[in-house]
Amino acid sequence: MIDSKTGKKIEVLIDPEAGPYIRISNWNDADCLEDLLSDKYDVLFEMKTPDDLAIDNGKEYYFGNIADPEKLQKILDEINLE
């Protein structure tokens, strides 16, 4: 998946306490991603809006410590929002 605002590939990041997460820069991408993760991939997540992404309603998605970051990255790599 490519972030339409930054033009960069979405990469799974690791928070030492919360586990794997991703950052999406704008609301349009976030809205589409939420639908895909919930409906197509059946992936559970917690969503947050950090201050640095709030201007465009960007989101962070946290998947929990038991989530497999490699599987999450494979899912993200399959997604094309164009």
N, CA, C and O atoms as a MOPAC input file, in Angstrom:
PM7 MOZYME 1SCF
protein

 N      0.85400 1    -1.17400 1     0.00000 1
 C      0.00000 1     0.00000 1     0.00000 1
 C      0.89700 1     1.23300 1     0.00000 1
 O      1.88900 1     1.31100 1     0.72600 1
 N      0.51900 1     2.17800 1    -0.82800 1
 C      1.22400 1     3.44500 1    -0.90800 1
 C      0.35100 1     4.52800 1    -0.27500 1
 O     -0.83600 1     4.63800 1    -0.58100 1
 N      0.94800 1     5.32100 1     0.60400 1
 C      0.25300 1     6.45000 1     1.22000 1
 C      0.08500 1     7.52500 1     0.14900 1
 O      1.07600 1     8.01100 1    -0.39500 1
 N     -1.13800 1     7.89800 1    -0.15600 1
 C     -1.38400 1     8.83500 1    -1.24700 1
 C     -0.87400 1    10.24700 1    -0.95400 1
 O     -0.63200 1    11.01200 1    -1.88700 1
 N     -0.70900 1    10.60100 1     0.29500 1
 C     -0.18600 1    11.93500 1     0.63200 1
 C      1.33500 1    11.97400 1     0.51600 1
 O      1.89400 1    12.89700 1    -0.07800 1
 N      1.99900 1    10.97500 1     1.08100 1
 C      3.46500 1    10.98600 1     1.10700 1
 C      4.08200 1    10.31500 1    -0.11000 1
 O      5.22700 1    10.59800 1    -0.46000 1
 N      3.33000 1     9.42400 1    -0.76200 1
 C      3.86700 1     8.66500 1    -1.88800 1
 C      4.77800 1     7.52900 1    -1.45600 1
 O      5.41600 1     6.89700 1    -2.29700 1
 N      4.84700 1     7.26200 1    -0.16400 1
 C      5.73300 1     6.22000 1     0.36500 1
 C      4.95000 1     4.94900 1     0.69600 1
 O      3.75800 1     4.99000 1     1.00300 1
 N      5.64700 1     3.83600 1     0.62700 1
 C      5.06500 1     2.54800 1     0.99300 1
 C      4.75800 1     2.53900 1     2.48400 1
 O      5.55900 1     3.00300 1     3.29600 1
 N      3.58700 1     2.00300 1     2.83700 1
 C      3.23000 1     1.85000 1     4.25400 1
 C      4.00800 1     0.66100 1     4.80800 1
 O      3.91400 1    -0.45400 1     4.29400 1
 N      4.76600 1     0.91400 1     5.85100 1
 C      5.58600 1    -0.12100 1     6.48400 1
 C      5.06200 1    -0.39100 1     7.88800 1
 O      4.66400 1     0.53300 1     8.59700 1
 N      5.06500 1    -1.65100 1     8.28200 1
 C      4.69100 1    -2.01800 1     9.64400 1
 C      5.82900 1    -1.60800 1    10.57600 1
 O      6.98500 1    -1.97800 1    10.37100 1
 N      5.48400 1    -0.85200 1    11.58200 1
 C      6.42800 1    -0.40600 1    12.60400 1
 C      6.16100 1    -1.19500 1    13.88500 1
 O      5.10100 1    -1.80100 1    14.04400 1
 N      7.12400 1    -1.17900 1    14.78400 1
 C      6.95500 1    -1.90300 1    16.05400 1
 C      7.08800 1    -0.93100 1    17.22200 1
 O      8.10700 1    -0.25800 1    17.37100 1
 N      6.04800 1    -0.86700 1    18.04200 1
 C      6.09000 1    -0.12200 1    19.28800 1
 C      6.47600 1    -1.12600 1    20.37300 1
 O      5.86600 1    -2.19200 1    20.45700 1
 N      7.47600 1    -0.81500 1    21.20900 1
 C      7.92700 1    -1.77500 1    22.21200 1
 C      6.82000 1    -2.24400 1    23.16500 1
 O      6.86100 1    -3.37100 1    23.65700 1
 N      5.84600 1    -1.39000 1    23.42000 1
 C      4.77900 1    -1.75800 1    24.34300 1
 C      3.51600 1    -2.23000 1    23.63600 1
 O      2.85200 1    -3.14700 1    24.11800 1
 N      3.17300 1    -1.62900 1    22.51300 1
 C      1.89800 1    -1.92600 1    21.84200 1
 C      2.01800 1    -2.91000 1    20.69100 1
 O      1.00100 1    -3.39800 1    20.19800 1
 N      3.23200 1    -3.21400 1    20.24700 1
 C      3.41700 1    -4.14900 1    19.14900 1
 C      3.33100 1    -3.47500 1    17.78700 1
 O      3.57800 1    -2.27400 1    17.67400 1
 N      2.97900 1    -4.24500 1    16.74100 1
 C      2.96600 1    -3.71800 1    15.37800 1
 C      1.90500 1    -2.62700 1    15.18000 1
 O      0.79700 1    -2.69600 1    15.71300 1
 N      2.28900 1    -1.62800 1    14.39900 1
 C      1.35200 1    -0.56000 1    14.05500 1
 C      1.76200 1     0.06400 1    12.73000 1
 O      2.87900 1    -0.13600 1    12.25400 1
 N      0.84800 1     0.82100 1    12.14200 1
 C      1.13200 1     1.55500 1    10.91400 1
 C      0.60400 1     2.98000 1    11.04400 1
 O     -0.26700 1     3.26000 1    11.86800 1
 N      1.14200 1     3.87600 1    10.21900 1
 C      0.71100 1     5.27500 1    10.18800 1
 C      0.17600 1     5.57800 1     8.79200 1
 O      0.82700 1     5.28000 1     7.79100 1
 N     -1.00900 1     6.16800 1     8.73600 1
 C     -1.64100 1     6.56500 1     7.48600 1
 C     -1.84000 1     8.07700 1     7.53800 1
 O     -2.38600 1     8.59500 1     8.51200 1
 N     -1.40500 1     8.78500 1     6.50600 1
 C     -1.32700 1    10.24700 1     6.56400 1
 C     -2.62500 1    11.00700 1     6.34500 1
 O     -2.70800 1    12.17900 1     6.71200 1
 N     -3.64400 1    10.38100 1     5.75800 1
 C     -4.86100 1    11.14700 1     5.47400 1
 C     -6.11600 1    10.30700 1     5.63400 1
 O     -6.06800 1     9.07700 1     5.64600 1
 N     -7.22600 1    10.99300 1     5.75400 1
 C     -8.50600 1    10.34300 1     6.02800 1
 C     -8.96000 1     9.42200 1     4.90400 1
 O     -9.45900 1     8.33200 1     5.18600 1
 N     -8.80800 1     9.81300 1     3.64700 1
 C     -9.27300 1     8.96800 1     2.54700 1
 C     -8.62000 1     7.60300 1     2.56600 1
 O     -9.30200 1     6.58400 1     2.45300 1
 N     -7.29800 1     7.57400 1     2.70800 1
 C     -6.59100 1     6.29900 1     2.77600 1
 C     -7.01900 1     5.51500 1     4.01200 1
 O     -7.25200 1     4.30800 1     3.94500 1
 N     -7.11900 1     6.21000 1     5.13200 1
 C     -7.48900 1     5.54900 1     6.38800 1
 C     -8.87900 1     4.92700 1     6.29400 1
 O     -9.08700 1     3.80100 1     6.74500 1
 N     -9.81400 1     5.64100 1     5.71900 1
 C    -11.18200 1     5.13700 1     5.58900 1
 C    -11.23500 1     3.88200 1     4.72100 1
 O    -11.88700 1     2.90200 1     5.08100 1
 N    -10.55700 1     3.91200 1     3.59200 1
 C    -10.51700 1     2.73900 1     2.70700 1
 C     -9.82900 1     1.55900 1     3.38800 1
 O    -10.28900 1     0.42000 1     3.29600 1
 N     -8.72500 1     1.84300 1     4.07100 1
 C     -7.98200 1     0.78400 1     4.74700 1
 C     -8.81300 1     0.13900 1     5.84500 1
 O     -8.80300 1    -1.08300 1     5.99400 1
 N     -9.52900 1     0.94400 1     6.61100 1
 C    -10.37900 1     0.39100 1     7.67100 1
 C    -11.37100 1    -0.61800 1     7.11000 1
 O    -11.54300 1    -1.70500 1     7.66300 1
 N    -12.02000 1    -0.25500 1     6.01600 1
 C    -12.98700 1    -1.16800 1     5.40200 1
 C    -12.32600 1    -2.46000 1     4.96200 1
 O    -12.86100 1    -3.54200 1     5.20600 1
 N    -11.17000 1    -2.36700 1     4.31700 1
 C    -10.47700 1    -3.56900 1     3.85100 1
 C    -10.01200 1    -4.44600 1     5.00800 1
 O    -10.20700 1    -5.66100 1     4.98400 1
 N     -9.39900 1    -3.83700 1     6.01700 1
 C     -8.90800 1    -4.63100 1     7.14600 1
 C    -10.05300 1    -5.34000 1     7.85800 1
 O     -9.92000 1    -6.49800 1     8.25400 1
 N    -11.15800 1    -4.65800 1     8.01700 1
 C    -12.30000 1    -5.24700 1     8.72400 1
 C    -13.04500 1    -6.26600 1     7.87500 1
 O    -13.31500 1    -7.37900 1     8.32800 1
 N    -13.37500 1    -5.89100 1     6.65300 1
 C    -14.26200 1    -6.71700 1     5.82700 1
 C    -13.54000 1    -7.81600 1     5.05000 1
 O    -13.96200 1    -8.97200 1     5.07100 1
 N    -12.46500 1    -7.46200 1     4.37100 1
 C    -11.78800 1    -8.43400 1     3.51700 1
 C    -10.80600 1    -9.31400 1     4.28600 1
 O    -10.75500 1   -10.52500 1     4.07300 1
 N    -10.02700 1    -8.70700 1     5.17900 1
 C     -8.94300 1    -9.43600 1     5.84500 1
 C     -9.27200 1    -9.86200 1     7.27000 1
 O     -8.52500 1   -10.64000 1     7.86300 1
 N    -10.37000 1    -9.37000 1     7.83100 1
 C    -10.78500 1    -9.71600 1     9.19000 1
 C     -9.66300 1    -9.48300 1    10.21200 1
 O     -9.39700 1   -10.32500 1    11.07000 1
 N     -9.02200 1    -8.33000 1    10.09700 1
 C     -7.92800 1    -7.95300 1    10.99700 1
 C     -8.47500 1    -6.98600 1    12.04500 1
 O     -9.11500 1    -5.98700 1    11.71500 1
 N     -8.21400 1    -7.29700 1    13.29500 1
 C     -8.62600 1    -6.42000 1    14.39600 1
 C     -7.55900 1    -5.35900 1    14.63200 1
 O     -6.36800 1    -5.62200 1    14.46900 1
 N     -7.98200 1    -4.17600 1    15.01300 1
 C     -7.03400 1    -3.09500 1    15.25300 1
 C     -7.63500 1    -2.07400 1    16.20800 1
 O     -8.84900 1    -2.00400 1    16.40200 1
 N     -6.74700 1    -1.29000 1    16.79600 1
 C     -7.13000 1    -0.12100 1    17.58200 1
 C     -6.63400 1     1.09500 1    16.80900 1
 O     -5.48800 1     1.12300 1    16.36000 1
 N     -7.47700 1     2.08000 1    16.65600 1
 C     -7.13800 1     3.25400 1    15.86800 1
 C     -6.93000 1     4.45700 1    16.78000 1
 O     -7.68200 1     4.67300 1    17.73100 1
 N     -5.89100 1     5.23900 1    16.47000 1
 C     -5.61000 1     6.47000 1    17.21300 1
 C     -5.30700 1     7.58400 1    16.22100 1
 O     -4.89100 1     7.32700 1    15.09100 1
 N     -5.52100 1     8.82400 1    16.65400 1
 C     -5.19000 1     9.98600 1    15.83100 1
 C     -4.13400 1    10.80800 1    16.55400 1
 O     -4.46800 1    11.62300 1    17.41500 1
 N     -2.86300 1    10.60500 1    16.21600 1
 C     -1.81200 1    11.39400 1    16.86500 1
 C     -1.83400 1    12.84100 1    16.37500 1
 O     -2.31600 1    13.12900 1    15.28000 1
 N     -1.32100 1    13.72300 1    17.18000 1
 C     -1.33800 1    15.15500 1    16.86400 1
 C     -0.69200 1    15.46000 1    15.51400 1
 O     -1.19100 1    16.30500 1    14.77000 1
 N      0.41600 1    14.78200 1    15.18500 1
 C      1.12700 1    15.10800 1    13.94300 1
 C      0.38300 1    14.65700 1    12.68200 1
 O      0.74100 1    15.07700 1    11.58100 1
 N     -0.63600 1    13.81900 1    12.81800 1
 C     -1.43400 1    13.38900 1    11.66600 1
 C     -2.82100 1    14.01500 1    11.65400 1
 O     -3.57100 1    13.83000 1    10.69600 1
 N     -3.17000 1    14.74100 1    12.68700 1
 C     -4.53500 1    15.24900 1    12.85900 1
 C     -4.95400 1    16.25100 1    11.78300 1
 O     -6.13900 1    16.33400 1    11.45700 1
 N     -4.02100 1    17.00700 1    11.23100 1
 C     -4.39200 1    18.04700 1    10.26900 1
 C     -5.11800 1    17.46900 1     9.04100 1
 O     -6.01600 1    18.11100 1     8.49700 1
 N     -4.73500 1    16.27800 1     8.61100 1
 C     -5.39700 1    15.61600 1     7.47900 1
 C     -6.22600 1    14.40900 1     7.93100 1
 O     -6.59700 1    13.56000 1     7.12000 1
 N     -6.51000 1    14.34600 1     9.23500 1
 C     -7.25200 1    13.22900 1     9.82100 1
 C     -6.57700 1    11.88600 1     9.56800 1
 O     -7.24400 1    10.87200 1     9.35800 1
 N     -5.25500 1    11.89200 1     9.59100 1
 C     -4.50800 1    10.64600 1     9.48400 1
 C     -4.68500 1     9.81200 1    10.73800 1
 O     -5.15300 1    10.30500 1    11.76400 1
 N     -4.30500 1     8.54400 1    10.64700 1
 C     -4.52500 1     7.61300 1    11.75500 1
 C     -3.31200 1     6.72100 1    11.96900 1
 O     -2.49500 1     6.52200 1    11.07000 1
 N     -3.21700 1     6.19500 1    13.16900 1
 C     -2.31700 1     5.09200 1    13.47500 1
 C     -3.18700 1     3.89100 1    13.79900 1
 O     -4.20300 1     4.01600 1    14.48300 1
 N     -2.78900 1     2.73800 1    13.31000 1
 C     -3.51000 1     1.48600 1    13.55100 1
 C     -2.59300 1     0.55400 1    14.32900 1
 O     -1.49700 1     0.22000 1    13.88000 1
 N     -3.05800 1     0.14400 1    15.49800 1
 C     -2.30100 1    -0.75700 1    16.36700 1
 C     -2.95700 1    -2.12900 1    16.33000 1
 O     -4.17700 1    -2.24900 1    16.43400 1
 N     -2.13100 1    -3.16900 1    16.18200 1
 C     -2.64300 1    -4.52000 1    15.98500 1
 C     -2.41200 1    -5.44700 1    17.17000 1
 O     -2.85400 1    -6.59600 1    17.14500 1
 N     -1.74100 1    -4.98000 1    18.18600 1
 C     -1.52600 1    -5.79100 1    19.38400 1
 C     -0.27100 1    -6.63500 1    19.30200 1
 O      0.23200 1    -6.92800 1    18.21700 1
 N      0.22000 1    -7.01900 1    20.45600 1
 C      1.48500 1    -7.75400 1    20.54000 1
 C      1.44200 1    -9.16000 1    19.95100 1
 O      2.48800 1    -9.72700 1    19.63300 1
 N      0.25300 1    -9.72700 1    19.80200 1
 C      0.20100 1   -11.08100 1    19.25400 1
 C      0.12700 1   -11.08800 1    17.72400 1
 O      0.22700 1   -12.14900 1    17.10800 1
 N     -0.04400 1    -9.92500 1    17.11100 1
 C     -0.12300 1    -9.83700 1    15.65000 1
 C      1.24500 1   -10.11400 1    15.02900 1
 O      2.27900 1    -9.74600 1    15.58600 1
 N      1.23100 1   -10.76100 1    13.87800 1
 C      2.45700 1   -11.09000 1    13.14700 1
 C      2.78700 1    -9.94400 1    12.18200 1
 O      2.05900 1    -9.72500 1    11.21300 1
 N      3.88000 1    -9.21400 1    12.44000 1
 C      4.20300 1    -8.07300 1    11.58800 1
 C      4.47300 1    -8.45900 1    10.13100 1
 O      4.17700 1    -7.68100 1     9.22500 1
 N      5.02900 1    -9.64400 1     9.89700 1
 C      5.29600 1   -10.08000 1     8.52200 1
 C      3.99300 1   -10.33600 1     7.76400 1
 O      3.87600 1    -9.96600 1     6.59500 1
 N      3.02700 1   -10.95600 1     8.41000 1
 C      1.72700 1   -11.17900 1     7.76800 1
 C      1.01100 1    -9.85700 1     7.51800 1
 O      0.39200 1    -9.66800 1     6.47100 1
 N      1.09700 1    -8.94400 1     8.48300 1
 C      0.49200 1    -7.62200 1     8.29100 1
 C      1.10900 1    -6.91000 1     7.08900 1
 O      0.40000 1    -6.29800 1     6.29000 1
 N      2.43400 1    -6.99200 1     6.96700 1
 C      3.10000 1    -6.33300 1     5.83800 1
 C      2.66900 1    -6.95500 1     4.51700 1
 O      2.47900 1    -6.24100 1     3.53300 1
 N      2.51200 1    -8.27800 1     4.48100 1
 C      2.04500 1    -8.93800 1     3.25200 1
 C      0.65300 1    -8.45100 1     2.86900 1
 O      0.37800 1    -8.21500 1     1.69200 1
 N     -0.21200 1    -8.30300 1     3.84200 1
 C     -1.56500 1    -7.77700 1     3.57700 1
 C     -1.46800 1    -6.36700 1     3.01000 1
 O     -2.09600 1    -6.05700 1     1.99800 1
 N     -0.68500 1    -5.51600 1     3.65800 1
 C     -0.54100 1    -4.13700 1     3.18900 1
 C      0.04200 1    -4.07200 1     1.78300 1
 O     -0.35700 1    -3.23100 1     0.97700 1
 N      0.98400 1    -4.96000 1     1.49200 1
 C      1.60400 1    -4.96700 1     0.16500 1
 C      0.61900 1    -5.37200 1    -0.93100 1
 O      0.82600 1    -5.03100 1    -2.09500 1
 N     -0.44600 1    -6.09200 1    -0.57900 1
 C     -1.47800 1    -6.48600 1    -1.54700 1
 C     -2.45300 1    -5.35500 1    -1.86500 1
 O     -3.12400 1    -5.38700 1    -2.89600 1
 N     -2.53200 1    -4.37000 1    -0.99700 1
 C     -3.56100 1    -3.33000 1    -1.11400 1
 C     -3.11100 1    -2.22900 1    -2.07800 1
 O     -2.02200 1    -1.66800 1    -1.95600 1
 N     -3.98800 1    -1.94600 1    -3.03100 1
 C     -3.77200 1    -0.86100 1    -3.98300 1
 C     -5.02800 1     0.00200 1    -3.97100 1
 O     -6.08400 1    -0.44100 1    -4.42400 1
 N     -4.93200 1     1.20900 1    -3.47000 1
 C     -6.10200 1     2.07700 1    -3.32400 1
 C     -6.37200 1     2.94300 1    -4.54900 1
 O     -7.28200 1     3.77100 1    -4.51700 1
 N     -5.62700 1     2.77900 1    -5.60400 1
 C     -5.83900 1     3.59700 1    -6.81400 1
 C     -7.11500 1     3.24800 1    -7.52300 1
 O     -7.43300 1     3.84500 1    -8.55100 1

